[in-house]
Amino acid sequence: MTENTHPWPGTDTPPATVRDEMVLTYYSRTGTTATVAANLAERFEVPTVQRIRPDRERRYWNWLARSFVPGSTVPIEGVETDLRDVNALVLGTPKWTLSCPPVTGFVERARLDGVPTGLFLTYGGFDERRYLHRLVERVADAGADVVATLLVKRDRVGSPAYHEALDAFAAAVLDERR
Ligand SMILES: Cc1cc2nc3c(=O)[nH]c(=O)nc-3n(C[C@H](O)[C@H](O)[C@H](O)COP(=O)(O)O)c2cc1C
């Protein structure tokens, strides 16, 4: 999947309203979460895929410092955040120390009243469960009905177990969509 070429070719601007559909929203800095998002998108029928972009790119050390601040956020672009009318949402994020600011920025702005939501997290190797637990709380506070979660260790992407886990996650979200 190429960045933001689907489903709005040639533009970074999503439609004004998103409704009656599956929406897959993710942020990825180095591509792992984007790969998982693309593999998940294949399991849903014509989802709307939107990639969160920070207002501007920052250096690794800048992101790392920000990631140590609980709840840290940055302005974001390229995504619709009023998702009250969608059938289901899948939200994907890398695990960053205590906060991934572009994703925290999305969750802060998102309107998700009762939307069945699946959360997936990619990570390098530590502290992922506690992070996922906090993310579930935060997304539920934004109004979402969290129906499925998935942890993906980055060096497992592409393995048979990975594909089985994606199948189960996608099935759980599809079962609960409105
Ligand atoms: C600023 C920063 C902080 C990170 N903190 C953690 C961490 O606390 N635990 C962990 O397992 N991985 C951590 N990682 C690794 C990422 O979660 C992992 O590489 C992820 O799959 C990257 O996703 P992406 O390629 O979609 O950006 C961190 C990466 C960055 C850039």
The ligand as an SDF file (V2000), in Angstrom:
LIG
                    3D

 31 33  0  0  0  0  0  0  0  0999 V2000
   10.3970    6.8620   19.7680 C   0  0  0  0  0  0  0  0  0  0  0  0
   10.2500    5.3600   19.7940 C   0  0  0  0  0  0  0  0  0  0  0  0
    9.9830    4.7010   20.9950 C   0  0  0  0  0  0  0  0  0  0  0  0
    9.8370    3.3090   21.0330 C   0  0  0  0  0  0  0  0  0  0  0  0
    9.5570    2.7020   22.2300 N   0  0  0  0  0  0  0  0  0  0  0  0
    9.3840    1.3520   22.2630 C   0  0  0  0  0  0  0  0  0  0  0  0
    9.0840    0.6950   23.4980 C   0  0  0  0  0  0  0  0  0  0  0  0
    8.9680    1.3180   24.5560 O   0  0  0  0  0  0  0  0  0  0  0  0
    8.9090   -0.6560   23.4770 N   0  0  0  0  0  0  0  0  0  0  0  0
    9.0300   -1.4070   22.3260 C   0  0  0  0  0  0  0  0  0  0  0  0
    8.8570   -2.6180   22.3700 O   0  0  0  0  0  0  0  0  0  0  0  0
    9.3200   -0.7980   21.1440 N   0  0  0  0  0  0  0  0  0  0  0  0
    9.5100    0.5540   21.0990 C   0  0  0  0  0  0  0  0  0  0  0  0
    9.7930    1.1620   19.8890 N   0  0  0  0  0  0  0  0  0  0  0  0
    9.8860    0.3330   18.6680 C   0  0  0  0  0  0  0  0  0  0  0  0
    8.5990    0.4030   17.8370 C   0  0  0  0  0  0  0  0  0  0  0  0
    7.4470    0.1840   18.6130 O   0  0  0  0  0  0  0  0  0  0  0  0
    8.6000   -0.6630   16.7310 C   0  0  0  0  0  0  0  0  0  0  0  0
    9.7830   -0.5960   15.9930 O   0  0  0  0  0  0  0  0  0  0  0  0
    7.3880   -0.4670   15.8280 C   0  0  0  0  0  0  0  0  0  0  0  0
    7.0700   -1.6710   15.1690 O   0  0  0  0  0  0  0  0  0  0  0  0
    7.6320    0.6340   14.8020 C   0  0  0  0  0  0  0  0  0  0  0  0
    6.4900    0.8120   13.9870 O   0  0  0  0  0  0  0  0  0  0  0  0
    6.5690    1.6170   12.6040 P   0  0  0  0  0  0  0  0  0  0  0  0
    7.6340    0.9540   11.7710 O   0  0  0  0  0  0  0  0  0  0  0  0
    5.2160    1.4520   12.0190 O   0  0  0  0  0  0  0  0  0  0  0  0
    6.9180    3.0400   12.9080 O   0  0  0  0  0  0  0  0  0  0  0  0
    9.9630    2.5550   19.8420 C   0  0  0  0  0  0  0  0  0  0  0  0
   10.2400    3.2180   18.6220 C   0  0  0  0  0  0  0  0  0  0  0  0
   10.3900    4.6050   18.6000 C   0  0  0  0  0  0  0  0  0  0  0  0
   10.6870    5.3020   17.2870 C   0  0  0  0  0  0  0  0  0  0  0  0
  1  2  1  0
  2  3  1  0
  2 30  2  0
  3  4  2  0
  4  5  1  0
  4 28  1  0
  5  6  2  0
  6  7  1  0
  6 13  1  0
  7  8  2  0
  7  9  1  0
  9 10  1  0
 10 11  2  0
 10 12  1  0
 12 13  2  0
 13 14  1  0
 14 15  1  0
 14 28  1  0
 15 16  1  0
 16 17  1  0
 16 18  1  0
 18 19  1  0
 18 20  1  0
 20 21  1  0
 20 22  1  0
 22 23  1  0
 23 24  1  0
 24 25  2  0
 24 26  1  0
 24 27  1  0
 28 29  2  0
 29 30  1  0
 30 31  1  0
M  END
$$$$
